[in-house]
């Protein structure tokens, strides 16, 4: 899968299609209130696809909060790979 840098126009398109996401310190971030058990079950559902993509988000789960950070770990910019992962995560988002 391509790891080409996303242009500003591509990022604008990403945010138009996925308005729950924003950029924070160079990472795509989404947060929601999600029950702990629901978030943990969701992790089990997305883990095989993240492994298959070999692209793994940073995920923080607390008792009622889910935070996901997506970025290409070996690049200093957001990539088409990150866009595809956001699409996958949003298809299965637990809320």
C-alpha positions in Angstrom: 0.0 0.0 0.0 1.2 3.5 -0.9 2.8 5.6 1.8 2.8 8.8 -0.3 2.3 12.1 1.6 -1.2 13.4 1.6 -1.6 16.8 -0.1 -3.5 19.6 1.7 -6.4 19.0 -0.8 -6.4 15.3 0.1 -6.4 16.1 3.8 -9.3 18.5 3.3 -11.2 15.7 1.5 -10.4 13.3 4.3 -11.8 15.7 6.8 -14.9 16.3 4.7 -15.6 12.5 4.6 -14.5 11.9 8.2 -15.4 15.1 10.2 -14.8 13.4 13.6 -11.1 13.4 12.9 -8.6 16.2 13.4 -4.8 16.7 13.2 -3.0 17.0 16.5 0.8 17.1 16.6 1.1 15.5 13.2 -1.3 12.7 13.9 -4.9 12.0 12.9 -6.9 11.8 16.1 -10.5 10.8 16.9 -12.0 10.6 20.4 -15.4 9.5 21.7 -17.1 8.5 24.9 -17.3 4.7 24.7 -17.9 2.2 27.4 -14.8 0.3 28.4 -16.2 -3.1 27.4 -17.4 -1.8 24.1 -14.0 -0.2 23.3 -12.2 -3.5 24.2 -14.5 -5.5 22.0 -13.9 -3.1 19.1 -10.2 -3.5 19.5 -10.6 -7.3 19.0 -12.6 -6.6 15.9 -10.1 -4.2 14.2 -6.9 -5.9 15.3 -6.8 -8.5 12.5 -7.3 -5.9 9.8 -4.6 -3.6 11.3 -2.3 -6.6 11.4 -3.2 -7.4 7.7 -2.4 -3.8 6.8 0.7 -3.8 9.0 -0.4 -0.4 10.2 -1.3 0.0 13.8 -2.9 3.0 15.5 -2.1 4.2 19.0 -5.2 3.5 21.0 -6.0 4.7 24.5 -9.0 3.2 26.4 -10.2 4.4 29.8 -13.4 3.6 31.6 -15.5 5.7 29.3 -13.2 7.2 26.7 -11.6 5.9 23.4 -8.8 7.9 21.7 -7.2 6.7 18.5 -4.1 8.3 16.9 -3.2 7.4 13.3 0.2 8.2 11.7 2.8 6.5 9.6 5.4 5.7 12.2 8.4 5.9 9.9 7.4 9.1 8.2 7.3 12.8 9.3 4.0 13.4 7.4 0.6 11.9 7.0 0.2 9.4 4.2 -2.3 7.6 2.0 -1.7 4.6 4.3 -3.1 6.7 7.2 -6.1 7.7 5.1 -6.9 4.1 4.4 -6.6 3.2 8.1 -9.0 6.0 9.1 -11.5 4.7 6.6 -11.3 1.2 8.0 -11.6 2.5 11.6 -14.6 4.6 10.8 -16.4 1.8 9.0 -16.3 -0.1 12.3 -16.3 2.7 14.9 -18.2 1.5 18.0 -20.5 4.5 18.5 
